[in-house]
Amino acid sequence: MLVLRSSPTSPFGRKVKIAASELGLTDRIEVVMADTNDPSESLRQQNPLGKIPTLVLEDGTTLFDSRVVVEYLDALAGGGKIIPTGTTRFAQLRLQALADGICDAGLLQVYEGRFRPEEGRNANWLAHQDGKIGRALATLEADPPASEGRPQIGEIALACALGYLDLRFEGKWRAAHPRLVAWLDAFAARVPSFESTRFKG
C-alpha cells in the first residue's frame, strides 16, 4: 500500500488525490494526515523539507513534491494517462507550473498572516504575491484550457489552484474572471473527485 502524507486543505495534496482517482489508483493509496508545523512529525524523516504531499512507497522510499508524485502515479497506471507524451505534454506541464505558482503565491500570503504578527506584516511582499496571482488569472481568463475528455495534469492543477483561492480568499477571484468560473464549473461537473476532495471543515 502506498501512503500519501497530506492535509485536507493542501491544494497540492488535492492535486495528487484527484490524479489518483482519475488513474484508478485510489484503492492503492492510504492518505495519512501530516502536520507540517509539528517538530516531532515523522514527515520530517520521510521528506527532509517537511513538506506535503509526500508519497511513501511500499519499500519505504519517498517521493516529493506533487509534480514528482503525479508523474510517478501516471507511470504506475501505464503512462500517458494524465501527463501527455506527445505534442501537448509541455503545454500541460506549463499549465501545471502556472497553477502551482498561483498556489505558491497564495500560500505565502496565508503564511504571512498566520506566522507574522500583524504589525510586522510586509504589505509590499503581500502585494508582490498578489500580483503574481492576478497576472496568472488574467492570462488564463484570456485563454482558458479545453474542458473535455479525461482531465490532464495542467487542468487538474488549475482546478486545485482555483479551489484554493475559493478556500483561503473567499472566492474573490470569481467576479473578474467569468470564463474561468465557467471553466471550473465544467471541470467539476465532469470530474467528481474535485468535489469529493474539497475541504469541508
C-alpha positions as a Markdown table, in Angstrom:
| # | Residue | x | y | z |
|---|---|---|---|---|
| 1 | Met | 0.0 | 0.0 | 0.0 |
| 2 | Leu | 1.3 | 3.5 | -0.9 |
| 3 | Val | 1.0 | 6.1 | 1.8 |
| 4 | Leu | 0.2 | 9.8 | 0.9 |
| 5 | Arg | 1.2 | 12.2 | 3.6 |
| 6 | Ser | -1.0 | 15.3 | 3.2 |
| 7 | Ser | -3.6 | 17.5 | 4.8 |
| 8 | Pro | -7.3 | 18.2 | 3.8 |
| 9 | Thr | -6.6 | 21.8 | 2.9 |
| 10 | Ser | -3.4 | 21.3 | 0.8 |
| 11 | Pro | -4.1 | 22.2 | -2.9 |
| 12 | Phe | -1.0 | 20.2 | -3.9 |
| 13 | Gly | -2.3 | 17.2 | -1.9 |
| 14 | Arg | -5.7 | 17.6 | -3.5 |
| 15 | Lys | -4.0 | 17.5 | -6.9 |
| 16 | Val | -2.4 | 14.2 | -6.1 |
| 17 | Lys | -5.7 | 12.8 | -4.8 |
| 18 | Ile | -7.6 | 13.8 | -8.0 |
| 19 | Ala | -4.8 | 12.4 | -10.1 |
| 20 | Ala | -5.0 | 9.1 | -8.2 |
| 21 | Ser | -8.8 | 9.0 | -8.7 |
| 22 | Glu | -8.6 | 9.7 | -12.4 |
| 23 | Leu | -5.9 | 7.0 | -12.7 |
| 24 | Gly | -7.9 | 4.4 | -10.8 |
| 25 | Leu | -5.3 | 4.2 | -8.0 |
| 26 | Thr | -7.3 | 5.4 | -5.1 |
| 27 | Asp | -7.6 | 1.9 | -3.6 |
| 28 | Arg | -3.9 | 1.5 | -3.6 |
| 29 | Ile | -3.2 | 4.7 | -1.6 |
| 30 | Glu | -3.7 | 5.3 | 2.1 |
| 31 | Val | -3.9 | 9.0 | 3.0 |
| 32 | Val | -2.3 | 9.9 | 6.3 |
| 33 | Met | -2.6 | 13.3 | 7.8 |
| 34 | Ala | 0.6 | 15.3 | 8.3 |
| 35 | Asp | 1.2 | 18.3 | 10.5 |
| 36 | Thr | 4.0 | 20.3 | 8.8 |
| 37 | Asn | 4.3 | 22.6 | 11.9 |
| 38 | Asp | 5.0 | 19.7 | 14.4 |
| 39 | Pro | 8.7 | 19.2 | 15.0 |
| 40 | Ser | 8.2 | 15.6 | 16.1 |
| 41 | Glu | 6.1 | 14.8 | 12.9 |
| 42 | Ser | 7.5 | 11.7 | 11.1 |
| 43 | Leu | 7.0 | 13.6 | 7.9 |
| 44 | Arg | 10.4 | 15.3 | 8.5 |
| 45 | Gln | 12.1 | 11.9 | 8.3 |
| 46 | Gln | 10.1 | 11.0 | 5.2 |
| 47 | Asn | 10.8 | 14.3 | 3.5 |
| 48 | Pro | 13.7 | 16.4 | 4.8 |
| 49 | Leu | 11.9 | 19.5 | 3.7 |
| 50 | Gly | 8.9 | 18.6 | 5.9 |
| 51 | Lys | 6.5 | 19.5 | 3.1 |
| 52 | Ile | 3.4 | 17.9 | 1.7 |
| 53 | Pro | 2.4 | 16.0 | -0.3 |
| 54 | Thr | 4.9 | 13.2 | 0.2 |
| 55 | Leu | 4.3 | 9.7 | -1.1 |
| 56 | Val | 5.8 | 6.8 | 0.8 |
| 57 | Leu | 6.4 | 3.8 | -1.5 |
| 58 | Glu | 5.9 | 0.2 | -0.4 |
| 59 | Asp | 9.7 | -0.2 | 0.0 |
| 60 | Gly | 9.8 | 2.8 | 2.4 |
| 61 | Thr | 11.4 | 5.2 | 0.0 |
| 62 | Thr | 9.6 | 8.5 | -0.6 |
| 63 | Leu | 8.7 | 10.9 | -3.5 |
| 64 | Phe | 8.0 | 14.6 | -3.3 |
| 65 | Asp | 6.8 | 17.2 | -4.4 |
| 66 | Ser | 3.4 | 17.0 | -6.1 |
| 67 | Arg | 4.8 | 17.2 | -9.6 |
| 68 | Val | 7.0 | 14.2 | -9.0 |
| 69 | Val | 4.3 | 12.3 | -7.2 |
| 70 | Val | 1.7 | 12.7 | -10.0 |
| 71 | Glu | 4.4 | 11.7 | -12.6 |
| 72 | Tyr | 5.0 | 8.5 | -10.6 |
| 73 | Leu | 1.3 | 7.7 | -10.4 |
| 74 | Asp | 0.8 | 8.3 | -14.1 |
| 75 | Ala | 3.7 | 5.9 | -14.8 |
| 76 | Leu | 2.3 | 3.4 | -12.3 |
| 77 | Ala | -1.0 | 3.5 | -14.3 |
| 78 | Gly | 0.8 | 2.8 | -17.6 |
| 79 | Gly | 2.0 | 6.2 | -18.6 |
| 80 | Gly | 0.5 | 8.9 | -20.8 |
| 81 | Lys | -2.8 | 8.9 | -18.9 |
| 82 | Ile | -2.9 | 12.4 | -17.3 |
| 83 | Ile | 0.6 | 13.6 | -18.4 |
| 84 | Pro | 0.7 | 13.5 | -22.2 |
| 85 | Thr | 3.7 | 12.0 | -24.0 |
| 86 | Gly | 3.1 | 13.8 | -27.3 |
| 87 | Thr | 2.9 | 17.3 | -28.6 |
| 88 | Thr | 0.6 | 18.6 | -25.8 |
| 89 | Arg | 3.0 | 17.4 | -23.0 |
| 90 | Phe | 4.7 | 20.7 | -22.5 |
| 91 | Ala | 1.5 | 22.8 | -22.7 |
| 92 | Gln | 0.1 | 20.7 | -19.8 |
| 93 | Leu | 3.4 | 21.0 | -17.8 |
| 94 | Arg | 3.4 | 24.7 | -18.4 |
| 95 | Leu | -0.2 | 25.0 | -17.2 |
| 96 | Gln | 0.6 | 22.9 | -14.2 |
| 97 | Ala | 3.6 | 25.2 | -13.4 |
| 98 | Leu | 1.3 | 28.3 | -13.7 |
| 99 | Ala | -1.3 | 26.8 | -11.5 |
| 100 | Asp | 1.2 | 25.7 | -8.9 |
| 101 | Gly | 2.6 | 29.2 | -9.0 |
| 102 | Ile | -0.8 | 30.5 | -8.1 |
| 103 | Cys | -0.9 | 28.2 | -5.1 |
| 104 | Asp | 2.6 | 29.1 | -4.0 |
| 105 | Ala | 1.8 | 32.8 | -4.1 |
| 106 | Gly | -1.4 | 32.2 | -2.2 |
| 107 | Leu | 0.3 | 30.1 | 0.4 |
| 108 | Leu | 2.9 | 32.7 | 1.0 |
| 109 | Gln | 0.2 | 35.3 | 1.7 |
| 110 | Val | -1.6 | 32.9 | 4.0 |
| 111 | Tyr | 1.7 | 32.2 | 5.9 |
| 112 | Glu | 2.4 | 35.9 | 6.2 |
| 113 | Gly | -0.8 | 36.3 | 8.0 |
| 114 | Arg | -0.5 | 33.1 | 10.0 |
| 115 | Phe | 3.0 | 33.3 | 11.3 |
| 116 | Arg | 3.9 | 37.0 | 11.4 |
| 117 | Pro | 2.3 | 39.5 | 13.9 |
| 118 | Glu | 0.0 | 42.0 | 12.2 |
| 119 | Glu | 2.3 | 44.9 | 13.0 |
| 120 | Gly | 5.2 | 43.1 | 11.3 |
| 121 | Arg | 3.5 | 42.1 | 8.1 |
| 122 | Asn | 5.0 | 43.3 | 4.9 |
| 123 | Ala | 2.4 | 45.0 | 2.6 |
| 124 | Asn | 4.8 | 45.1 | -0.3 |
| 125 | Trp | 5.5 | 41.4 | 0.0 |
| 126 | Leu | 1.8 | 40.6 | 0.1 |
| 127 | Ala | 1.2 | 42.9 | -3.0 |
| 128 | His | 4.1 | 41.2 | -4.8 |
| 129 | Gln | 2.5 | 37.8 | -4.3 |
| 130 | Asp | -1.0 | 39.1 | -5.2 |
| 131 | Gly | 0.4 | 40.5 | -8.4 |
| 132 | Lys | 1.6 | 37.0 | -9.4 |
| 133 | Ile | -1.9 | 35.6 | -8.9 |
| 134 | Gly | -3.5 | 38.5 | -10.7 |
| 135 | Arg | -1.3 | 38.2 | -13.8 |
| 136 | Ala | -1.7 | 34.4 | -13.9 |
| 137 | Leu | -5.5 | 34.7 | -13.6 |
| 138 | Ala | -5.6 | 37.3 | -16.4 |
| 139 | Thr | -3.6 | 35.1 | -18.7 |
| 140 | Leu | -5.9 | 32.1 | -18.0 |
| 141 | Glu | -9.1 | 34.2 | -18.3 |
| 142 | Ala | -7.9 | 35.3 | -21.8 |
| 143 | Asp | -7.4 | 31.7 | -22.9 |
| 144 | Pro | -9.0 | 29.1 | -20.6 |
| 145 | Pro | -7.8 | 25.5 | -21.2 |
| 146 | Ala | -10.0 | 23.0 | -23.0 |
| 147 | Ser | -12.5 | 21.2 | -20.8 |
| 148 | Glu | -13.3 | 17.8 | -22.4 |
| 149 | Gly | -12.3 | 14.2 | -22.0 |
| 150 | Arg | -10.1 | 12.8 | -19.3 |
| 151 | Pro | -8.5 | 15.8 | -17.4 |
| 152 | Gln | -4.8 | 16.3 | -17.9 |
| 153 | Ile | -2.4 | 17.3 | -15.2 |
| 154 | Gly | -2.4 | 21.0 | -16.0 |
| 155 | Glu | -6.2 | 21.2 | -15.8 |
| 156 | Ile | -6.2 | 19.2 | -12.5 |
| 157 | Ala | -3.6 | 21.6 | -11.1 |
| 158 | Leu | -5.6 | 24.7 | -12.2 |
| 159 | Ala | -8.8 | 23.4 | -10.7 |
| 160 | Cys | -7.0 | 22.9 | -7.4 |
| 161 | Ala | -5.5 | 26.4 | -7.5 |
| 162 | Leu | -8.8 | 28.0 | -8.1 |
| 163 | Gly | -10.3 | 25.8 | -5.3 |
| 164 | Tyr | -7.6 | 27.1 | -3.0 |
| 165 | Leu | -8.4 | 30.7 | -3.9 |
| 166 | Asp | -12.0 | 29.9 | -3.0 |
| 167 | Leu | -11.0 | 28.3 | 0.3 |
| 168 | Arg | -8.5 | 30.9 | 1.5 |
| 169 | Phe | -9.5 | 34.1 | -0.3 |
| 170 | Glu | -13.3 | 33.8 | -0.2 |
| 171 | Gly | -13.6 | 33.3 | -4.0 |
| 172 | Lys | -12.8 | 37.0 | -4.7 |
| 173 | Trp | -11.2 | 36.0 | -8.0 |
| 174 | Arg | -14.5 | 35.0 | -9.4 |
| 175 | Ala | -16.0 | 38.4 | -10.1 |
| 176 | Ala | -13.4 | 39.5 | -12.6 |
| 177 | His | -12.9 | 36.1 | -14.3 |
| 178 | Pro | -16.2 | 34.7 | -15.6 |
| 179 | Arg | -14.6 | 32.5 | -18.2 |
| 180 | Leu | -12.5 | 30.8 | -15.6 |
| 181 | Val | -15.6 | 30.4 | -13.4 |
| 182 | Ala | -17.4 | 28.7 | -16.3 |
| 183 | Trp | -14.3 | 26.5 | -16.9 |
| 184 | Leu | -14.2 | 25.4 | -13.3 |
| 185 | Asp | -17.9 | 24.6 | -13.2 |
| 186 | Ala | -17.4 | 22.4 | -16.3 |
| 187 | Phe | -14.4 | 20.7 | -14.8 |
| 188 | Ala | -16.3 | 20.0 | -11.5 |
| 189 | Ala | -19.2 | 18.5 | -13.5 |
| 190 | Arg | -17.0 | 16.0 | -15.3 |
| 191 | Val | -14.5 | 15.2 | -12.5 |
| 192 | Pro | -16.4 | 14.0 | -9.4 |
| 193 | Ser | -13.2 | 13.8 | -7.4 |
| 194 | Phe | -12.9 | 17.5 | -7.5 |
| 195 | Glu | -15.9 | 17.8 | -5.2 |
| 196 | Ser | -15.1 | 14.7 | -3.1 |
| 197 | Thr | -11.6 | 16.1 | -2.3 |
| 198 | Arg | -12.9 | 19.6 | -1.4 |
| 199 | Phe | -12.2 | 20.6 | 2.2 |
| 200 | Lys | -15.5 | 20.8 | 4.1 |
| 201 | Gly | -14.3 | 21.9 | 7.5 |
